[in-house]
Amino acid sequence: MASAPLPLGPPPRCRILKMIVIGDSGVGKTCLTFRFCAGKFPNKTEATIGVDFREKTVEIDGEKIKIQLWDTAGQERFRKSMVQHYYRNVHAVVFVYDITNMATFQSLPAWIEECKQHSLGGEIPRILVGNKCDLKDATQVRTDLAQKFADTHSMPLFETSAKNPGDNDHVEAIFMTLAHKLKNHKPMMLSQPLLDENKVQLDPEPSPGVECYC
Ligand SMILES: Nc1nc2c(ncn2[C@@H]2O[C@H](COP(=O)(O)OP(=O)(O)OP(=O)(O)O)[C@@H](O)[C@H]2O)c(=O)[nH]1
């Protein structure tokens, strides 16, 4: 007997939450985004050129939401290919420094300024992430110093490790906390056709506001 045809109609849409991840080269932006989207520490990373893009669909309060993490190049020479539209429709900014490298912490004001120049100032949620907490013995940036900086810039501070997040804030929890906060904060874009979960793309150009389906 032939089975009944499936009802036609659009599959449910899901909304997109775009977070841009910024900081010096080598602080672990790629590893953090990979950890969140793929659930593990990458075996090997290379310097990001322009922007990489990772995403993960999560469920919050019964609604499917696609979290897009835009992993930007830390090296100046590789930022040349970053274009204005990467900064558009951003819902949150994640600033990252390496707790074992003071210079990466001292660069933060310049990164904050760069974001401001792209209209990503204090009006959108921003968080500060101190990475590589598994290397505690090599700490150069003490928590109290980082906390003071975070308070000055009205950002929550999280210290974590993309490599071994067990001892500190879990990478997953950091991004999910942000997503929960953002869910009702600002209208989100509707999703594009769903790519494979955790799929990594180079230089995508999502068109904001396009109606597609998860
Ligand atoms: N011990 C330790 N090493 C880490 C951690 N996160 C990243 N790394 C290492 O730090 C190096 C740089 O990591 P990436 O994630 O490529 O750094 P990035 O910030 O994306 O660098 P750019 O793409 O150049 O901007 C790599 O050798 C990683 O293995 C961590 O939490 N702990």
PDBQT file of the ligand as one rigid body, heavy atoms in Angstrom, charges set to zero:
ROOT
HETATM    1  N1  LIG A 301      47.101  25.630  25.542  1.00  0.00    +0.000 N 
HETATM    2  C1  LIG A 301      46.171  26.174  24.762  1.00  0.00    +0.000 A 
HETATM    3  N2  LIG A 301      46.451  26.475  23.487  1.00  0.00    +0.000 NA
HETATM    4  C2  LIG A 301      45.467  27.033  22.738  1.00  0.00    +0.000 A 
HETATM    5  C3  LIG A 301      44.179  27.308  23.243  1.00  0.00    +0.000 A 
HETATM    6  N3  LIG A 301      43.447  27.876  22.257  1.00  0.00    +0.000 NA
HETATM    7  C4  LIG A 301      44.250  27.949  21.187  1.00  0.00    +0.000 A 
HETATM    8  N4  LIG A 301      45.463  27.445  21.468  1.00  0.00    +0.000 N 
HETATM    9  C5  LIG A 301      46.621  27.352  20.563  1.00  0.00    +0.000 C 
HETATM   10  O1  LIG A 301      46.968  28.675  20.190  1.00  0.00    +0.000 OA
HETATM   11  C6  LIG A 301      47.388  28.710  18.828  1.00  0.00    +0.000 C 
HETATM   12  C7  LIG A 301      46.575  29.735  18.053  1.00  0.00    +0.000 C 
HETATM   13  O2  LIG A 301      45.221  29.337  18.028  1.00  0.00    +0.000 OA
HETATM   14  P1  LIG A 301      44.183  29.889  16.943  1.00  0.00    +0.000 P 
HETATM   15  O3  LIG A 301      42.838  29.440  17.371  1.00  0.00    +0.000 OA
HETATM   16  O4  LIG A 301      44.622  29.527  15.580  1.00  0.00    +0.000 OA
HETATM   17  O5  LIG A 301      44.365  31.463  17.148  1.00  0.00    +0.000 OA
HETATM   18  P2  LIG A 301      43.609  32.654  16.382  1.00  0.00    +0.000 P 
HETATM   19  O6  LIG A 301      43.282  33.662  17.411  1.00  0.00    +0.000 OA
HETATM   20  O7  LIG A 301      42.469  32.117  15.601  1.00  0.00    +0.000 OA
HETATM   21  O8  LIG A 301      44.741  33.212  15.411  1.00  0.00    +0.000 OA
HETATM   22  P3  LIG A 301      44.571  34.033  13.986  1.00  0.00    +0.000 P 
HETATM   23  O9  LIG A 301      43.763  33.172  13.072  1.00  0.00    +0.000 OA
HETATM   24  O10 LIG A 301      45.981  34.242  13.493  1.00  0.00    +0.000 OA
HETATM   25  O11 LIG A 301      43.905  35.329  14.325  1.00  0.00    +0.000 OA
HETATM   26  C8  LIG A 301      47.251  27.287  18.293  1.00  0.00    +0.000 C 
HETATM   27  O12 LIG A 301      48.525  26.666  18.361  1.00  0.00    +0.000 OA
HETATM   28  C9  LIG A 301      46.289  26.623  19.256  1.00  0.00    +0.000 C 
HETATM   29  O13 LIG A 301      46.502  25.254  19.373  1.00  0.00    +0.000 OA
HETATM   30  C10 LIG A 301      43.907  26.966  24.621  1.00  0.00    +0.000 A 
HETATM   31  O14 LIG A 301      42.823  27.170  25.165  1.00  0.00    +0.000 OA
HETATM   32  N5  LIG A 301      44.943  26.414  25.329  1.00  0.00    +0.000 N 
ENDROOT
TORSDOF 0
